[in-house]
Amino acid sequence: MKGSFLFLNSLVLAALLTSCSLFGNRIKTLNEKEVSFIVENNFTIELLAKKLKKKNLIEKEDDFIRVSIDNNLNDKSLAFGKYRIKPHTKLVDLVHGFTKDKNGNGNNEEKVNVMIYKFRDINQMASMVESCLAIDSAELVTYLVKPSTIKNLGLKDKRELSAIFFPKNYKMYFDTDTKEFVQKVKQEYDAFWNKARIEKIRAIGLKTPSEAVTLASIVYAEQGKNKEEWPIISALYLNRLKKEMKLQSDPTFKFCWGDALSGTQRLLEKHRNIDCEYNTYKISGLPPGPICFTPKEVVDAVISPANVPYIFMCATPDYSGRHNFAVSDVEHVQNAKKYQLWIANEEKKKQIK
């Protein structure tokens, strides 16, 4: 008799479980198109159900809560992050997607694109990151400039921070926090600076990866269009460093002005005369840090400089973005006059129009 009772109980339990499973499979989301949805950090199952209902993704909150309970989704197992909900997703699949996996991410949580561009500094970068991840830009900057962070990153001071950010598309989960974000960027930086590249920077007379990126940032700011010039411009600046000549790079003093010189074609003496630790018309050697975020391929070109004797460069009098290089100041002055005359003529043409 007792055995029969246990058998009947098992049958009832199995029927209930089957009923729950069928219910979760039968009810589907209402969306006709794929929808992006964010589960925020403070969400409970009840609040999640309300948000799904508000966005017209589900018909009844109770249905979602019931399927969540049946499939062990609760406030603790709910994964904060960004999701894409496909049209007419079964509720049981939706619930499974929101559930944490062994790494603490949602089973269907998606990674987002975090694009690092040719930013001028970490403030610009932090603003972009805030638009992609659940990270506050001010919090990110505060974390980066902490002495302990600077030390852990192996940098001299906060002016070198731009050196660790290589422009690229980083794939990260939306709920990546500040510390994890910096760690992922640093992993990319450390992987790039292998033994062979470290030997190259020492061979060209530089001391640290940060110095190499700083030089590369100047080269990139001088030439962002024609990559064949990168090793040549690198050699030119390294030649000046060896001769203990000031680099006299226009992008460095432009960096000092922020956005004030945007669109200015003719750079004048009054612009170059700014007192600033990045102005290589005023300081000797390299500036204290990069003047922009610089791609890996530029850094590679810079640490493999061309074997050329050039000391001077001037833009060619056309719209090619290329340069005329020179060894003597006499030749350089001639190149500069040709360029200035061309600029003056181009400005006259615009006035006539």
C-alpha angles and dihedrals in degrees: 000000000000091000091052090052092052090047091053091048090052091051091050092048091048090049091051092049091048090049091051092048093049091047092053091047095046098052114072138182117269100227118118092195135040110277131202111225132181123208104206125216095252096050121129121191089259093050091046089053090051092050092049090050092046090054090050092243095125133029100216130026091208091058091056093045091049093051090046092055092046091052099042097252108148139152091281098046094045110109119221112223148082124306140180113220112206121218115283096359114184111251091233089056091046091053092046090051092055092050120102118252125212090282094052095254125118114266089239098027111134131217118237131218114257105190116201108197135182091293121176095224146346093275092064090045093050092053090054093047090052089057091053106034137034090260126121110231094218091050090051093051091046090052093047096051095049110117090232091055092047090051094047090051090054094240131140097228142331093282088073095054094100088063094074096055113086113190108248142108109283115197110215140155114262091240094055106136128222097264094046092048092054091045092054092049091047091050089057090049094048092047090054095050098068125161094272093055092045089055090050095055091051091048091058093049101260124125110208142022088248091059090050092051090046091055090043090052090057091048091049092048089051094045120021096148112048110046093186087075095057097088090044095051089045090054091047093055093042088052089053092049091052091050090047090240121148112258092230093196116171095212090061095060090040087057088058091059095053109204095339094099097043109138094011109137100180112058111200137198091259088060093050093048095072116126106234136136090235096052104106090193086068105029129057121235126001122342116254094263146352119304093213142005106277131208120241093241091060091050090050091051092048095052088050098053124185119256097247133132097220122140102167136050135183132179114261116248096255140063096268095103090228129127140229111228126207142184098202129054090229091061091044093053089052091051091048092051091052091051095046091049090051092050091050091051092048091052090051090052090054091050091052091052 
